[in-house]
Amino acid sequence: MEVILIENIEKLGKVGDIVKVKDGYARNYLIPKKKVLRASKENLKVFEEKKSIIENEEKKRKETAIETSSKIKDLEIIILRNAGENGQLYGSVTSKDIIKEISILKKVDLLNEQINLKKTLKSIGVFEVDISVYTDLKTKILLSIAKTKELGSEQIKDFKNPKKVEKKQVKDDKDKKVEKTDKTKDLNTKDMIKEIEKKEEKVPEKKITKKKPIIKKEEIKKTAKVKKKPEKKVKKTKKK
């Protein structure tokens, strides 16, 4: 389908251009949003009559976009969400959530199609969000998704200072290695003690036996020679 652009549209053209687009794209989006007119003789005539008005409206639209861009450029927003221990959100953050937060902070109205999310946001973290403020005018904001505002602010600081985070990570890794080594040493020592205790339990107690005295041959001979003398019987004499 051929259409007449009545506003500047990225990747299509400028006001007054006649371009060919897919029928579905024209019927479902461009025409309902009043961004184009069907390229008919009647509409061409209408466009020529209102060309100056349409161009003035486009000029105002661009001025508003430049003002919006200056307001939200390098904006940092924090959106609070509940999440599991692994950082996965119980749900997601959408374009509508981002638009709402920007509107609260800067009193700026944006459309869903102006928010360019590279992926569905379903986890805690910091994300760069591209915003198409106007056809050839884009800007970026930082979005921090966190459980609390304090954590959100901390995440943005870390994101903006990656070297600091890297140093911190290296230090944490070293501390973990030292801790792991100490634990290993403790475990090894404990294992050694347990092993010794087990061995001690397995070794049976030795029975203490009294050693028989060793009798020399000479002593045996002497003992054999020595005999007890028989006692002499004393006869009792009768008194006369």
C-alpha positions as CSV (number, residue, x, y, z in Angstrom):
1,M,0.0,0.0,0.0
2,E,1.2,3.5,-0.8
3,V,0.9,6.1,1.9
4,I,1.7,9.8,2.4
5,L,3.7,10.6,5.5
6,I,2.2,13.3,7.6
7,E,5.0,13.2,10.1
8,N,8.7,12.1,10.1
9,I,8.9,8.4,10.6
10,E,12.2,6.6,11.2
11,K,13.3,4.3,8.4
12,L,10.4,5.5,6.2
13,G,10.9,9.1,5.5
14,K,9.9,12.7,6.1
15,V,6.6,14.7,6.0
16,G,5.1,14.7,2.5
17,D,7.0,11.6,1.3
18,I,5.0,9.0,-0.6
19,V,6.2,5.5,0.4
20,K,5.1,1.9,0.0
21,V,4.5,-0.2,3.1
22,K,2.8,-3.5,4.0
23,D,-1.0,-3.4,4.1
24,G,-1.1,-4.7,7.7
25,Y,1.4,-2.2,9.0
26,A,-0.6,0.6,7.4
27,R,-4.0,-0.5,8.5
28,N,-3.1,-1.7,12.0
29,Y,-0.6,1.0,13.0
30,L,0.2,3.9,10.7
31,I,-3.3,5.0,9.7
32,P,-4.9,4.5,13.2
33,K,-2.0,6.5,14.8
34,K,-2.6,9.3,12.2
35,K,1.0,9.1,11.0
36,V,0.0,8.6,7.3
37,L,-2.7,9.0,4.7
38,R,-3.6,6.6,1.9
39,A,-1.9,7.8,-1.3
40,S,-5.2,8.6,-3.1
41,K,-5.9,11.6,-5.3
42,E,-8.3,13.0,-2.7
43,N,-5.7,12.7,0.1
44,L,-2.9,14.2,-2.0
45,K,-5.1,17.2,-2.6
46,V,-5.9,17.4,1.1
47,F,-2.3,17.1,2.0
48,E,-1.3,19.9,-0.4
49,E,-4.0,22.2,1.2
50,K,-2.8,21.4,4.7
51,K,0.9,21.0,4.0
52,S,1.9,24.2,5.8
53,I,-0.2,23.3,8.8
54,I,1.3,19.7,8.9
55,E,4.8,21.0,8.6
56,N,4.3,23.5,11.4
57,E,2.9,20.7,13.6
58,E,6.0,18.6,12.8
59,K,8.3,21.6,13.7
60,K,6.6,21.9,17.1
61,R,6.8,18.2,17.6
62,K,10.6,18.3,17.0
63,E,11.0,21.2,19.4
64,T,9.1,19.3,22.1
65,A,11.3,16.2,21.4
66,I,14.5,18.2,21.8
67,E,13.2,19.6,25.1
68,T,12.2,16.1,26.3
69,S,15.7,14.7,25.3
70,S,17.4,17.4,27.4
71,K,15.3,16.5,30.4
72,I,15.8,12.7,30.3
73,K,19.3,12.5,28.9
74,D,21.5,10.4,31.3
75,L,18.6,10.0,33.6
76,E,18.9,7.3,36.3
77,I,15.8,5.6,37.5
78,I,15.2,2.9,40.1
79,I,12.3,0.5,39.9
80,L,11.6,-1.7,42.9
81,R,10.7,-5.3,42.5
82,N,10.6,-8.5,44.7
83,A,13.0,-11.2,43.5
84,G,14.3,-14.6,44.5
85,E,17.7,-15.4,45.9
86,N,19.1,-15.9,42.3
87,G,18.0,-12.4,41.4
88,Q,15.1,-13.5,39.2
89,L,12.1,-11.2,39.4
90,Y,8.6,-12.4,40.3
91,G,7.3,-10.9,37.1
92,S,9.1,-8.4,34.8
93,V,9.7,-4.7,34.1
94,T,7.9,-3.4,31.0
95,S,8.0,-0.3,28.9
96,K,4.9,1.0,30.7
97,D,6.8,0.7,34.1
98,I,9.7,2.8,32.6
99,I,7.4,5.4,31.1
100,K,5.5,5.8,34.4
101,E,8.7,6.3,36.4
102,I,10.1,8.8,33.9
103,S,6.7,10.7,34.0
104,I,6.9,10.9,37.8
105,L,10.5,12.2,37.8
106,K,10.5,14.5,34.8
107,K,6.8,15.2,33.9
108,V,7.5,13.8,30.4
109,D,5.0,11.8,28.4
110,L,6.4,9.0,26.2
111,L,4.9,6.2,24.1
112,N,5.6,2.5,24.4
113,E,7.1,2.4,20.9
114,Q,9.7,5.0,22.0
115,I,11.1,2.7,24.6
116,N,13.6,0.3,22.9
117,L,14.2,-2.7,25.2
118,K,16.8,-5.1,23.9
119,K,15.3,-8.0,26.0
120,T,12.6,-8.7,28.5
121,L,13.7,-7.4,31.9
122,K,13.2,-10.3,34.4
123,S,16.2,-9.9,36.8
124,I,17.8,-7.6,39.3
125,G,20.5,-5.4,37.8
126,V,21.3,-2.2,35.8
127,F,20.3,-1.8,32.2
128,E,20.8,0.8,29.5
129,V,17.6,1.7,27.9
130,D,17.5,3.4,24.5
131,I,14.7,6.0,23.9
132,S,13.7,7.2,20.5
133,V,12.6,10.8,21.4
134,Y,12.2,11.8,17.7
135,T,12.9,10.3,14.3
136,D,16.6,11.1,14.3
137,L,16.9,11.9,18.0
138,K,17.7,9.2,20.5
139,T,18.9,9.2,24.1
140,K,19.8,6.7,26.8
141,I,18.8,6.3,30.4
142,L,20.1,4.0,33.2
143,L,17.5,1.7,34.8
144,S,18.3,0.0,38.0
145,I,16.0,-2.8,39.1
146,A,16.4,-3.6,42.8
147,K,14.7,-4.7,46.0
148,T,15.4,-1.4,47.8
149,K,16.3,2.1,46.7
150,E,19.6,1.8,48.6
151,L,20.6,-1.3,46.6
152,G,19.4,0.4,43.4
153,S,21.7,3.4,44.0
154,E,24.6,1.1,44.9
155,Q,24.1,-0.9,41.6
156,I,24.2,2.2,39.5
157,K,27.5,3.3,41.3
158,D,29.0,-0.1,40.5
159,F,27.8,0.0,36.9
160,K,29.4,3.4,36.4
161,N,32.7,2.4,38.1
162,P,33.4,-1.1,36.6
163,K,37.1,-1.0,37.6
164,K,36.3,-0.5,41.2
165,V,33.9,-3.4,41.1
166,E,36.6,-5.5,39.3
167,K,39.1,-4.7,42.0
168,K,36.6,-5.5,44.7
169,Q,35.8,-8.8,42.9
170,V,39.5,-9.7,42.7
171,K,39.9,-8.9,46.5
172,D,36.8,-11.0,47.3
173,D,38.2,-13.9,45.2
174,K,41.5,-13.7,47.0
175,D,39.8,-13.6,50.4
176,K,37.7,-16.7,49.4
177,K,40.9,-18.6,48.3
178,V,42.6,-17.8,51.6
179,E,39.5,-18.8,53.5
180,K,39.2,-22.0,51.5
181,T,42.9,-22.8,52.1
182,D,42.5,-22.2,55.9
183,K,39.4,-24.4,55.9
184,T,41.3,-27.1,54.0
185,K,44.2,-26.9,56.5
186,D,41.8,-27.2,59.4
187,L,40.0,-30.1,57.7
188,N,43.4,-31.9,57.0
189,T,44.4,-31.4,60.7
190,K,41.1,-32.7,61.9
191,D,41.3,-35.7,59.5
192,M,44.8,-36.5,60.8
193,I,43.7,-36.3,64.4
194,K,40.7,-38.6,63.6
195,E,43.0,-41.0,61.8
196,I,45.4,-41.2,64.7
197,E,42.5,-41.7,67.1
198,K,41.1,-44.6,64.9
199,K,44.5,-46.2,64.8
200,E,44.8,-46.0,68.6
201,E,41.4,-47.6,69.0
202,K,42.4,-50.5,66.7
203,V,45.7,-51.3,68.5
204,P,44.9,-53.8,71.4
205,E,46.3,-53.2,74.8
206,K,49.3,-55.5,75.5
207,K,48.9,-57.8,78.5
208,I,51.5,-57.3,81.1
209,T,53.0,-60.7,82.1
210,K,55.4,-61.1,85.0
211,K,58.7,-62.5,84.0
212,K,59.8,-65.6,85.8
213,P,63.1,-65.1,87.6
214,I,65.9,-66.8,85.9
215,I,67.7,-69.3,88.1
216,K,71.3,-70.0,87.3
217,K,72.6,-73.5,87.1
218,E,75.1,-72.8,89.9
219,E,72.3,-71.8,92.3
220,I,70.4,-75.0,91.4
221,K,73.5,-77.2,92.3
222,K,74.0,-75.4,95.6
223,T,70.4,-75.9,96.5
224,A,70.6,-79.6,95.7
225,K,73.7,-80.1,97.9
226,V,72.3,-78.3,100.9
227,K,70.1,-80.8,102.7
228,K,68.2,-80.4,105.9
229,K,69.8,-82.2,108.8
230,P,67.4,-84.5,110.6
231,E,66.5,-83.4,114.1
232,K,68.0,-85.7,116.8
233,K,65.4,-87.3,119.1
234,V,66.1,-86.7,122.7
235,K,65.3,-89.6,124.9
236,K,63.6,-88.9,128.1
237,T,65.1,-90.7,131.2
238,K,62.8,-91.8,134.0
239,K,63.7,-90.6,137.4
240,K,64.4,-93.3,139.9
